[in-house]
Amino acid sequence: MSIPFSVYDFSGYLVAGFLAICSVEQSSGNSWLVHQNLKVTTATWIGAADIIGHILANISSYFIEH
């Protein structure tokens, strides 16, 4: 059984997700990502960035490919 995603796909989703999270944080004036103890919440932020990256990829795929 092979995984349908490559390392490139996974890192692309993470980068897009982290940029979206950081953009929302900066535009709202909050600092919930910058001033946290990331040892406890690293897995949470990686998971959130991956999910947001997948959502952004689906939205951009809809507008670019259709």
N, CA and C atoms as a LAMMPS dump frame, in Angstrom:
ITEM: TIMESTEP
0
ITEM: NUMBER OF ATOMS
198
ITEM: BOX BOUNDS ff ff ff
-5.0000000000000000e+02 5.0000000000000000e+02
-5.0000000000000000e+02 5.0000000000000000e+02
-5.0000000000000000e+02 5.0000000000000000e+02
ITEM: ATOMS id mol type element x y z
1 1 1 N 0.846 -1.179 0
2 1 2 C 0 0 0
3 1 3 C 0.885 1.233 0
4 2 1 N 0.691 2.098 -0.967
5 2 2 C 1.513 3.303 -1.049
6 2 3 C 0.708 4.531 -0.635
7 3 1 N 1.409 5.49 -0.098
8 3 2 C 0.786 6.742 0.329
9 3 3 C 0.653 7.647 -0.898
10 4 1 N -0.531 8.22 -1.137
11 4 2 C -0.717 9.016 -2.352
12 4 3 C -0.056 10.395 -2.303
13 5 1 N 0.47 10.799 -1.133
14 5 2 C 1.098 12.11 -0.995
15 5 3 C 2.604 11.967 -0.893
16 6 1 N 3.328 12.868 -1.508
17 6 2 C 4.781 12.871 -1.383
18 6 3 C 5.179 13.867 -0.286
19 7 1 N 6.448 13.916 0.008
20 7 2 C 6.955 14.867 0.995
21 7 3 C 6.699 16.288 0.505
22 8 1 N 6.798 16.494 -0.781
23 8 2 C 6.543 17.809 -1.373
24 8 3 C 5.097 18.245 -1.125
25 9 1 N 4.143 17.363 -1.3
26 9 2 C 2.737 17.691 -1.058
27 9 3 C 2.51 18.055 0.404
28 10 1 N 3.037 17.238 1.305
29 10 2 C 2.841 17.467 2.735
30 10 3 C 3.444 18.804 3.164
31 11 1 N 4.668 19.091 2.712
32 11 2 C 5.292 20.361 3.09
33 11 3 C 4.575 21.543 2.449
34 12 1 N 4.038 21.35 1.258
35 12 2 C 3.263 22.428 0.62
36 12 3 C 1.999 22.761 1.388
37 13 1 N 1.314 21.726 1.888
38 13 2 C 0.13 21.967 2.713
39 13 3 C 0.5 22.658 4.016
40 14 1 N 1.603 22.242 4.623
41 14 2 C 2.023 22.844 5.893
42 14 3 C 2.4 24.314 5.715
43 15 1 N 3.157 24.62 4.679
44 15 2 C 3.574 26 4.449
45 15 3 C 2.364 26.892 4.205
46 16 1 N 1.449 26.455 3.363
47 16 2 C 0.245 27.24 3.092
48 16 3 C -0.591 27.41 4.354
49 17 1 N -0.714 26.356 5.138
50 17 2 C -1.485 26.43 6.374
51 17 3 C -0.861 27.354 7.397
52 18 1 N 0.458 27.26 7.591
53 18 2 C 1.131 28.134 8.55
54 18 3 C 1.09 29.588 8.098
55 19 1 N 1.22 29.84 6.808
56 19 2 C 1.107 31.218 6.319
57 19 3 C -0.292 31.777 6.55
58 20 1 N -1.301 30.955 6.361
59 20 2 C -2.668 31.41 6.611
60 20 3 C -2.888 31.682 8.095
61 21 1 N -2.401 30.797 8.964
62 21 2 C -2.554 30.997 10.409
63 21 3 C -1.826 32.262 10.852
64 22 1 N -0.596 32.435 10.391
65 22 2 C 0.177 33.619 10.772
66 22 3 C -0.434 34.899 10.199
67 23 1 N -0.996 34.836 9.004
68 23 2 C -1.648 36.008 8.407
69 23 3 C -2.871 36.425 9.21
70 24 1 N -3.673 35.453 9.623
71 24 2 C -4.851 35.761 10.434
72 24 3 C -4.423 36.325 11.779
73 25 1 N -3.371 35.762 12.353
74 25 2 C -2.887 36.241 13.643
75 25 3 C -2.397 37.691 13.546
76 26 1 N -1.618 37.976 12.526
77 26 2 C -1.095 39.332 12.377
78 26 3 C -2.182 40.341 12.038
79 27 1 N -3.133 39.966 11.202
80 27 2 C -4.182 40.908 10.808
81 27 3 C -5.171 41.17 11.931
82 28 1 N -5.333 40.221 12.844
83 28 2 C -6.256 40.43 13.958
84 28 3 C -5.59 41.107 15.15
85 29 1 N -4.265 41.197 15.139
86 29 2 C -3.553 41.843 16.228
87 29 3 C -3.348 40.945 17.437
88 30 1 N -3.654 39.67 17.31
89 30 2 C -3.459 38.735 18.416
90 30 3 C -2.048 38.162 18.376
91 31 1 N -1.684 37.47 19.444
92 31 2 C -0.364 36.833 19.481
93 31 3 C -0.464 35.453 20.098
94 32 1 N -1.468 34.67 19.712
95 32 2 C -1.66 33.357 20.287
96 32 3 C -0.705 32.333 19.736
97 33 1 N -0.039 32.577 18.641
98 33 2 C 0.936 31.622 18.118
99 33 3 C 2.354 32.014 18.504
100 34 1 N 2.638 33.289 18.474
101 34 2 C 3.997 33.761 18.709
102 34 3 C 4.394 33.63 20.174
103 35 1 N 3.506 33.935 21.088
104 35 2 C 3.843 33.979 22.505
105 35 3 C 3.363 32.754 23.275
106 36 1 N 3.386 31.587 22.67
107 36 2 C 2.969 30.369 23.353
108 36 3 C 4.149 29.463 23.607
109 37 1 N 3.962 28.573 24.555
110 37 2 C 4.919 27.507 24.78
111 37 3 C 4.634 26.43 23.744
112 38 1 N 5.4 26.401 22.679
113 38 2 C 5.097 25.527 21.549
114 38 3 C 5.416 24.064 21.798
115 39 1 N 6.07 23.743 22.906
116 39 2 C 6.333 22.338 23.202
117 39 3 C 5.034 21.576 23.422
118 40 1 N 4.066 22.227 24.032
119 40 2 C 2.794 21.577 24.342
120 40 3 C 1.894 21.523 23.121
121 41 1 N 1.901 22.555 22.308
122 41 2 C 0.916 22.667 21.238
123 41 3 C 1.488 22.48 19.837
124 42 1 N 2.683 21.967 19.713
125 42 2 C 3.28 21.814 18.386
126 42 3 C 2.456 20.886 17.503
127 43 1 N 2.042 19.768 18.044
128 43 2 C 1.243 18.819 17.251
129 43 3 C -0.09 19.438 16.856
130 44 1 N -0.664 20.227 17.727
131 44 2 C -1.933 20.896 17.422
132 44 3 C -1.77 21.86 16.259
133 45 1 N -0.703 22.677 16.291
134 45 2 C -0.507 23.655 15.218
135 45 3 C -0.129 22.983 13.907
136 46 1 N 0.625 21.889 13.967
137 46 2 C 0.959 21.162 12.74
138 46 3 C -0.3 20.548 12.138
139 47 1 N -1.141 19.975 12.986
140 47 2 C -2.4 19.411 12.497
141 47 3 C -3.313 20.47 11.92
142 48 1 N -3.419 21.604 12.606
143 48 2 C -4.261 22.702 12.11
144 48 3 C -3.72 23.244 10.796
145 49 1 N -2.404 23.398 10.696
146 49 2 C -1.812 23.909 9.461
147 49 3 C -2.027 22.938 8.307
148 50 1 N -1.953 21.648 8.574
149 50 2 C -2.183 20.652 7.526
150 50 3 C -3.629 20.694 7.042
151 51 1 N -4.56 20.772 7.966
152 51 2 C -5.982 20.829 7.597
153 51 3 C -6.29 22.106 6.828
154 52 1 N -5.791 23.235 7.307
155 52 2 C -6.026 24.506 6.616
156 52 3 C -5.35 24.491 5.245
157 53 1 N -4.164 23.884 5.152
158 53 2 C -3.491 23.767 3.859
159 53 3 C -4.288 22.946 2.865
160 54 1 N -4.909 21.859 3.332
161 54 2 C -5.767 21.048 2.457
162 54 3 C -6.983 21.849 1.999
163 55 1 N -7.578 22.606 2.904
164 55 2 C -8.743 23.42 2.544
165 55 3 C -8.348 24.47 1.515
166 56 1 N -7.219 25.146 1.737
167 56 2 C -6.763 26.161 0.783
168 56 3 C -6.426 25.539 -0.574
169 57 1 N -5.856 24.339 -0.568
170 57 2 C -5.533 23.666 -1.833
171 57 3 C -6.808 23.323 -2.604
172 58 1 N -7.838 22.875 -1.899
173 58 2 C -9.102 22.563 -2.585
174 58 3 C -9.77 23.808 -3.136
175 59 1 N -9.743 24.895 -2.388
176 59 2 C -10.336 26.15 -2.865
177 59 3 C -9.572 26.673 -4.073
178 60 1 N -8.245 26.684 -3.994
179 60 2 C -7.469 27.187 -5.129
180 60 3 C -7.595 26.257 -6.334
181 61 1 N -7.694 24.958 -6.101
182 61 2 C -7.894 24.027 -7.207
183 61 3 C -9.206 24.295 -7.92
184 62 1 N -10.236 24.61 -7.163
185 62 2 C -11.526 24.907 -7.769
186 62 3 C -11.433 26.127 -8.682
187 63 1 N -10.774 27.191 -8.213
188 63 2 C -10.704 28.426 -9.002
189 63 3 C -9.705 28.332 -10.153
190 64 1 N -8.626 27.588 -9.981
191 64 2 C -7.602 27.536 -11.023
192 64 3 C -7.957 26.517 -12.099
193 65 1 N -8.439 25.334 -11.7
194 65 2 C -8.647 24.249 -12.65
195 65 3 C -10.028 24.232 -13.286
196 66 1 N -10.989 24.941 -12.722
197 66 2 C -12.331 24.885 -13.293
198 66 3 C -12.64 26.136 -14.031
